[in-house]
Amino acid sequence: MEHQVGGHPMLSFGSEYIIKVLPKDDRGFREVLFYEALRTLVDQEASGKIVKSDIANLVLSRDLGIQQRNARLLRALAPFTAKYYGTTTSGASVVDVDVDDRPTGMILSNITAGFQKPCVLDIKMGQNTYEPDATLEKKESQQQKYPEQQIFGFRVIGMKVYDPSNTGSDQNGFLAFDKDFGRQLKSAEDIQNALSTYFKLRIDGDSDCSVAMIQHVIRDLERLRKVLAELNNGMGFIASSILIVYEGDEALRAPEKCTVKMIDFAHVRYNWGGDLSLIYGLDTIVTMLRSIL
């Protein structure tokens, strides 16, 4: 996908949608269940009717009390996620899948739709990106990727910045920073400099607009934190990400158009007490954003 900066393979599906290619193992199954539960609960709230869903039960637990608590959480999280339109098998040619009824992709709204020159930042959240029952080998390999994630509660997966005057930009005017760039951010100062680069604080003549965009992002992150802190006491969002998008075309830029979304739910699982690691990461990001204003 043209403006993807990290994560799993995705395919463009027109300008308004993307197809996220699903892995063959249970990660794809679990992410579909998450989105199906989310859609069921949002539709239920909109219609005012009780919609019975075995899919929602599978994700939210068979315990009625846990279901009710997590249902409130998912409804509140809906504005922070891409819209889900179901699954497809049309992407079977791009992945190695068995010939069966298993879906090969999910159709989601394209978060960068509506932006002419989308500047994208992908942040992997949490102090750990592995599940509690992962093998020792898996845990060690994940920790070695970016040991500083334990300190900061997140890591930068990648980012793209529209800066056509920069000699390092590609033919479309974008500077691209991949996961290797993110792993080189060893200190708080390194991350602050990366955030300044993303928001063009040092290379953009319109610094007032950059500051306003950062303030808008901070408000959205604080709204998300409030939802998680007040409503989540039973779900862990392991290895989920925050995706931030703003308009890179100065003539079209407006701070209120900045978008903050949660993505990647293949490792969502029941977790008593909620996800303090995710909240810790959000707090750290907000602190660092405030430090560059």
C-alpha positions in Angstrom: 0.0 0.0 0.0 1.4 3.4 -1.0 1.4 5.2 2.3 2.1 2.2 4.6 5.1 2.7 6.9 5.2 -0.6 8.8 3.2 -3.6 9.9 1.6 -6.5 8.1 1.0 -6.6 4.3 -1.9 -4.5 3.0 -3.4 -4.0 -0.4 -5.1 -0.9 -1.7 -8.8 -1.4 -2.5 -9.9 1.8 -4.3 -9.0 5.0 -2.5 -11.4 4.5 0.5 -10.5 1.0 1.6 -7.6 -1.3 2.3 -7.3 -5.1 2.5 -5.2 -6.3 5.4 -3.7 -9.6 4.5 -4.3 -12.1 7.3 -1.7 -14.6 8.5 -2.6 -18.3 8.4 -2.3 -18.9 12.1 -4.6 -17.8 14.9 -3.5 -14.2 14.8 -5.7 -13.5 11.8 -8.6 -15.4 13.3 -8.3 -13.4 16.5 -8.2 -10.0 14.7 -11.2 -10.9 12.7 -13.1 -11.8 15.9 -12.1 -8.5 17.5 -13.4 -6.5 14.6 -16.6 -8.6 14.3 -17.3 -8.1 18.0 -16.6 -4.3 17.7 -19.0 -4.0 14.7 -21.7 -6.1 16.4 -21.6 -4.0 19.5 -21.6 -0.7 17.6 -24.5 -1.9 15.4 -26.4 -3.0 18.6 -26.0 0.4 20.2 -27.1 2.2 17.0 -30.2 0.1 16.6 -31.1 0.0 20.3 -31.6 -3.8 20.0 -29.8 -6.6 21.7 -27.9 -8.5 19.1 -26.8 -12.0 20.1 -23.4 -12.9 18.7 -21.3 -15.9 19.4 -18.4 -14.0 17.8 -18.7 -11.3 20.4 -18.9 -13.9 23.1 -15.7 -15.6 21.9 -13.8 -12.3 22.1 -15.3 -10.8 25.2 -15.5 -14.0 27.4 -18.5 -16.2 28.3 -18.7 -14.4 31.7 -21.6 -12.0 31.5 -20.0 -9.4 33.8 -16.8 -9.4 31.8 -18.9 -9.2 28.6 -20.7 -6.1 29.8 -17.6 -4.3 30.9 -15.7 -5.1 27.7 -18.7 -4.2 25.6 -18.7 -0.7 27.1 -14.9 -0.4 26.4 -15.2 -1.5 22.7 -18.1 0.9 22.0 -16.0 3.7 23.4 -12.9 2.6 21.3 -14.9 2.4 18.1 -14.1 6.1 17.1 -10.4 5.3 17.5 -10.4 2.4 15.1 -10.7 2.0 11.3 -14.2 1.0 10.2 -14.5 -2.7 9.4 -16.4 -4.0 6.4 -15.9 -7.8 6.7 -13.5 -10.4 5.2 -12.5 -11.4 1.7 -10.8 -14.3 0.0 -9.9 -12.1 -3.0 -6.4 -11.7 -1.8 -5.6 -15.4 -1.9 -3.1 -14.9 -4.7 -0.8 -12.7 -2.6 -0.4 -15.0 0.3 0.3 -18.7 0.8 -3.0 -20.1 2.0 -4.7 -23.4 1.9 -7.6 -23.8 -0.4 -10.4 -23.7 2.2 -13.0 -21.3 3.5 -10.5 -19.3 5.6 -10.6 -15.6 4.8 -7.4 -14.2 3.5 -8.0 -10.5 4.3 -10.0 -8.0 6.1 -11.6 -4.9 4.4 -11.0 -1.8 6.5 -11.4 1.9 5.9 -8.3 3.6 4.6 -7.1 5.9 7.4 -5.1 8.0 4.9 -8.2 8.5 2.7 -9.0 12.2 2.2 -5.4 13.3 2.6 -3.6 14.5 -0.5 -0.1 14.1 1.0 -0.6 12.0 4.2 2.3 12.2 6.7 2.1 8.9 8.7 3.6 7.8 12.0 3.2 4.2 13.2 4.0 3.6 16.9 4.0 0.0 18.4 2.5 0.3 21.9 3.3 -1.3 25.2 6.4 -2.3 27.1 6.2 -5.8 25.7 5.1 -7.0 22.3 4.8 -10.7 23.1 2.0 -12.6 24.9 2.5 -14.0 28.5 2.5 -17.6 27.2 5.1 -16.9 24.5 8.2 -19.2 24.4 11.4 -18.0 26.1 13.0 -17.8 22.6 10.1 -15.6 21.4 10.3 -13.3 24.4 14.1 -12.9 24.0 13.9 -12.2 20.3 11.2 -9.5 20.9 13.2 -7.9 23.7 16.3 -7.7 21.6 14.6 -5.9 18.8 14.3 -2.7 20.9 15.2 -3.1 24.6 14.3 0.6 25.2 10.6 -0.3 24.7 10.6 -1.4 28.4 11.7 2.2 29.3 9.4 4.2 26.9 6.4 1.9 26.6 6.4 2.1 22.8 8.7 2.1 19.7 8.5 3.9 16.4 7.8 1.4 13.6 8.1 3.9 10.8 7.1 7.3 9.5 6.7 9.2 6.2 6.9 13.0 6.0 6.0 15.1 3.0 9.0 17.4 2.3 9.5 17.8 -1.5 12.3 20.4 -1.0 14.5 17.9 0.8 17.1 16.2 -1.4 16.5 12.9 0.4 12.9 12.8 -0.5 11.6 10.3 -3.1 10.0 11.2 -6.4 6.7 11.9 -4.7 8.3 14.2 -2.2 8.2 12.0 0.8 11.0 11.2 3.3 10.6 7.6 4.6 11.9 6.3 7.9 11.7 2.5 8.5 11.8 0.2 11.5 15.6 0.3 11.5 15.4 4.1 12.1 13.0 3.5 15.0 15.4 1.0 16.6 18.2 3.6 16.6 16.1 5.9 18.8 17.9 5.1 22.1 17.1 8.1 24.3 14.3 10.4 25.0 16.1 13.1 23.1 16.3 10.8 20.0 12.6 10.3 20.1 11.9 13.9 20.6 14.0 14.8 17.6 12.1 12.1 15.5 8.8 13.6 16.6 10.0 17.1 15.7 11.0 15.8 12.3 7.6 14.1 11.8 5.7 17.3 12.6 8.2 19.4 10.6 8.9 21.7 13.6 12.4 22.5 12.3 11.9 22.4 8.5 8.4 23.9 8.1 7.9 27.6 7.8 4.4 27.3 9.3 5.5 26.4 12.9 2.2 27.7 14.4 0.3 25.1 12.4 2.8 22.3 13.5 2.3 23.3 17.1 -1.5 23.3 16.7 -1.4 19.8 15.1 0.7 18.5 18.0 -1.8 19.9 20.5 -4.7 18.3 18.6 -2.9 14.9 18.6 -2.2 15.3 22.4 -5.9 15.9 23.0 -6.8 12.8 21.0 -4.3 10.6 22.8 -5.6 11.9 26.2 -9.1 11.1 25.1 -8.0 7.5 24.3 -6.1 7.2 27.5 -9.2 8.3 29.5 -11.3 5.6 27.7 -8.7 2.9 28.5 -8.1 4.1 32.1 -11.8 4.3 33.0 -13.3 1.4 31.1 -10.7 -1.2 30.5 -10.2 -3.7 33.3 -10.2 -6.9 31.3 -8.5 -6.6 27.9 -4.8 -6.5 26.9 -3.8 -4.9 23.6 -0.5 -6.6 23.1 1.5 -5.3 20.1 -1.3 -3.0 19.0 -0.2 0.3 17.4 -1.2 4.0 17.3 -1.3 5.4 13.8 -1.1 9.2 13.4 -1.8 11.0 10.1 -1.8 14.6 9.1 -2.0 16.5 5.8 1.5 17.3 4.4 0.3 19.7 1.8 0.7 23.1 3.4 -2.1 24.7 1.3 -4.6 22.0 2.6 -3.3 21.6 6.1 -5.7 22.0 9.1 -4.9 20.8 12.6 -8.4 19.5 13.2 -7.9 17.0 10.3 -5.1 15.2 12.2 -6.1 11.6 12.8 -5.2 9.3 15.7 -6.3 5.6 15.4 -5.5 2.3 17.1 -4.6 -0.5 14.7 -3.4 -4.2 14.9 -5.5 -6.3 17.2 -4.2 -9.8 16.4 -2.9 -10.2 20.0 -5.8 -8.8 21.9 -6.6 -11.1 24.9 -8.3 -11.2 28.2 -6.1 -9.5 30.8 -7.4 -8.9 34.3 -6.8 -5.3 35.4 -6.7 -3.9 31.9 -3.5 -2.8 30.1 -1.4 -0.6 32.2 1.5 -1.0 29.8 -0.4 0.6 27.0 -1.4 3.5 29.3 2.2 3.9 30.3 3.2 4.2 26.7 0.5 6.7 26.0 1.6 8.8 28.9 5.2 8.8 27.7 4.2 9.8 24.1 2.1 12.7 25.5 5.0 13.8 27.7 7.4 13.8 24.8 5.0 15.6 22.5 4.6 18.4 25.1 8.4 18.6 25.5 8.8 19.6 21.8 6.1 22.4 21.8 
